[in-house]
Amino acid sequence: MSQTSSTSLESAVLETLAYSDVFDYPLTLGELHRYLTCLAEMEEMQNRINILSAVGTFEGYYFLSHRRSIVGVRREREAASRSAFKRAIVYGRLLGVFPFVRMVALTGSLAVLNLSKDADMDYLLITQPGRLWLARAFVVTFGRFMRLFGDRICVNLLISKSALAWHSHDLYSAREMCQMIPITGMEVYFQLRQLNVWIKSFLPNAESFPVHTPVVKEVNSLFQKSIEFFFRGKIGDILEAWAMKFQTRKIARTYGTGPEAIFSVDLCQGNFHNHHSLTDQSFRERLDLLVERENRS
């Protein structure tokens, strides 16, 4: 048994459910333990849940007591997400053979089978250092082609392999990192997790893979190696600099700028909808509401 106090464990349970409630996403017992914001044994956590009036449970799901309706929302979205998830894994494996791509992971709502209507297939890509923008040019072209078949592939986060230590240390970033589904490049995935040990301070129980993680296939592509050979040396450096300049200008013209959009030689973070800050705001509002209800009781 861990030495977690009952008060901090109860608070962690409510925090974890409040965060998932932002996405209308009730949790199974295993998921609640995985994303719990403090270190605790499963049995210890379950014992505390049983006496928390602010926690509801229905057919194996846990949620804030007034939010039983989201169980149906999760089931509907999960059923609607399965075919898209299978396609997204196939697309992810294809992205893994593109030039300069070293790791592909599925992120966002589809990674947890919580796809809402008309949502994108979001990916995180790790790239070879010094070739991030050339890698993006290839994968964006592929994404535009796939739109002809009705799927919207959104590679909204690319990170150079030389910059794996993530800059934001908070619950949002920790959840995104632990929920993503690695598809190719397992060795790089482990490096990413090892260089971001701060995650354990937010999600100390989330060291295992998400349950939907498929068998990760390593890439050994002649196509990838051939194209990378052509773009080696100074020719590649010149084209990379041009690709970055061209793409960042086009992004600015199309989407403008925003506090969560970051572009550099090692990072392309195209978040123009302030999803991070809006999620934090909704999460805090739920916590404040829980405190208000507790004070009334």
Salt bridges, closest charged atoms under 4 A:
GLU10 OE2 - ARG48 NH2 2.11
ASP21 OD1 - ARG67 NE 2.72
ASP21 OD2 - ARG286 NE 2.62
ASP24 OD1 - ARG67 NH2 2.43
ASP24 OD2 - ARG77 NH2 3.94
GLU31 OE1 - ARG74 NH1 2.72
GLU59 OE1 - ARG75 NH2 2.22
GLU78 OE1 - ARG74 NE 3.43
GLU78 OE2 - ARG82 NH2 2.75
ASP120 OD1 - ARG152 NE 2.93
ASP151 OD1 - ARG87 NH2 2.87
ASP170 OD2 - HIS276 NE2 2.91
GLU207 OE2 - LYS200 NZ 3.37
GLU228 OE2 - ARG102 NH1 2.96
ASP237 OD1 - ARG131 NH1 2.97
ASP280 OD2 - HIS276 NE2 3.41
GLU292 OE2 - ARG296 NH2 2.47
